[in-house]
């Protein structure tokens, strides 16, 4: 048995009498509710132009019930999450930075004083790419 119901101002997932689904705000729409799983599965199979056996119908009915239960769990989770304040991080830590202030540093001679090898006032190191 197929029943038609009117709904107003809903944001739920619906299956219309044409078999299309929508998740949006609806001011007034005709929605089909099925009185049992057998009718619902038969209707969906007809919409998809599928020939299914009774055993397949029972299996599909169980799978559809599991899927709808999972969707309801997601709705519950969404209701909980939507109440939370958005955050960019959760630790409460903040970056600590200071102004970049110039300060005295080593002279070139002081920096090179403990180097193994120097050349023309620069550090001389073994080549990395060409084995020099």
C-alpha positions as CSV (number, residue, x, y, z in Angstrom):
1,X,0.0,0.0,0.0
2,X,1.4,3.4,-1.0
3,X,0.5,6.5,1.0
4,X,1.0,10.1,0.0
5,X,1.8,12.7,2.6
6,X,2.3,16.4,2.5
7,X,5.3,17.9,4.3
8,X,6.2,21.5,4.9
9,X,9.6,23.0,5.7
10,X,11.7,19.9,5.9
11,X,15.4,19.3,5.2
12,X,15.2,15.5,5.2
13,X,16.2,13.0,2.5
14,X,13.0,12.1,0.6
15,X,12.0,9.7,-2.1
16,X,9.3,11.2,-4.2
17,X,6.7,9.3,-6.1
18,X,8.9,9.6,-9.2
19,X,11.7,7.9,-7.4
20,X,14.0,10.9,-7.3
21,X,15.8,11.9,-4.1
22,X,16.4,15.4,-2.8
23,X,17.9,17.0,0.3
24,X,16.8,20.5,0.4
25,X,14.3,22.8,1.9
26,X,10.9,22.0,0.6
27,X,7.9,24.3,1.2
28,X,5.2,21.8,0.1
29,X,5.8,18.6,-1.7
30,X,4.1,15.3,-2.2
31,X,6.2,12.5,-0.8
32,X,5.6,8.8,-1.0
33,X,5.9,6.5,2.0
34,X,5.7,2.8,1.6
35,X,3.8,0.6,4.1
36,X,6.2,-2.3,3.9
37,X,9.7,-3.1,2.6
38,X,8.4,-5.4,-0.1
39,X,6.5,-2.6,-1.7
40,X,9.4,-0.2,-1.3
41,X,11.9,-2.6,-2.9
42,X,9.5,-3.5,-5.7
43,X,9.0,0.1,-6.5
44,X,12.7,1.0,-6.5
45,X,13.4,-2.1,-8.7
46,X,10.7,-0.9,-11.2
47,X,12.2,2.6,-11.2
48,X,15.6,1.1,-12.0
49,X,14.2,-1.3,-14.5
50,X,15.6,-4.3,-12.6
51,X,14.1,-7.8,-12.5
52,X,14.8,-9.1,-9.1
53,X,13.9,-12.4,-7.4
54,X,12.1,-12.6,-4.0
55,X,15.4,-13.7,-2.4
56,X,17.2,-10.7,-3.9
57,X,14.3,-8.5,-2.7
58,X,14.8,-9.7,0.9
59,X,18.5,-9.2,0.7
60,X,18.1,-5.7,-0.8
61,X,15.5,-4.8,1.8
62,X,18.0,-5.7,4.6
63,X,20.7,-3.8,2.9
64,X,18.4,-0.8,2.4
65,X,17.4,-0.9,6.1
66,X,21.1,-1.0,7.1
67,X,21.9,1.9,4.8
68,X,19.0,4.0,6.1
69,X,20.1,3.2,9.7
70,X,23.6,4.4,8.8
71,X,22.2,7.6,7.3
72,X,20.2,8.2,10.5
73,X,23.5,7.7,12.5
74,X,25.1,10.3,10.3
75,X,22.2,12.7,10.9
76,X,22.7,12.2,14.6
77,X,26.4,12.9,14.3
78,X,25.7,15.9,12.1
79,X,23.4,17.3,14.8
80,X,26.1,16.9,17.4
81,X,28.9,18.4,15.2
82,X,26.8,21.3,14.0
83,X,26.5,22.5,17.6
84,X,30.3,22.8,17.9
85,X,32.1,26.1,17.4
86,X,34.5,26.0,14.4
87,X,38.2,25.9,15.3
88,X,41.4,26.0,13.4
89,X,43.2,24.0,16.1
90,X,42.3,22.3,19.4
91,X,45.4,22.6,21.6
92,X,45.0,26.3,22.6
93,X,48.6,26.9,21.9
94,X,49.6,30.1,20.2
95,X,52.7,31.0,18.2
96,X,55.2,33.0,20.2
97,X,57.2,35.2,18.0
98,X,59.4,38.2,18.7
99,X,60.5,41.2,16.6
100,X,63.5,40.6,14.4
101,X,66.0,42.9,15.9
102,X,69.5,43.2,14.4
103,X,72.3,42.3,16.9
104,X,76.1,42.1,16.6
105,X,77.4,39.0,14.9
106,X,80.8,37.4,14.3
107,X,83.3,39.0,11.9
108,X,84.4,37.1,8.8
109,X,87.7,36.3,10.4
110,X,86.1,35.1,13.6
111,X,83.7,32.9,11.7
112,X,86.5,31.3,9.6
113,X,89.0,30.9,12.4
114,X,88.0,27.2,13.3
115,X,87.2,26.1,9.7
116,X,89.1,23.1,8.3
117,X,89.7,24.8,5.0
118,X,89.0,28.3,3.6
119,X,89.5,29.8,0.2
120,X,89.2,33.5,-0.7
121,X,87.6,34.3,2.7
122,X,84.9,31.6,2.4
123,X,84.4,28.1,3.8
124,X,85.8,25.4,1.5
125,X,83.9,22.2,1.6
126,X,84.0,18.9,-0.3
127,X,81.8,18.9,-3.4
128,X,78.5,17.1,-2.9
129,X,77.4,16.8,-6.5
130,X,80.6,16.4,-8.4
131,X,82.9,14.8,-5.7
132,X,85.4,17.7,-5.6
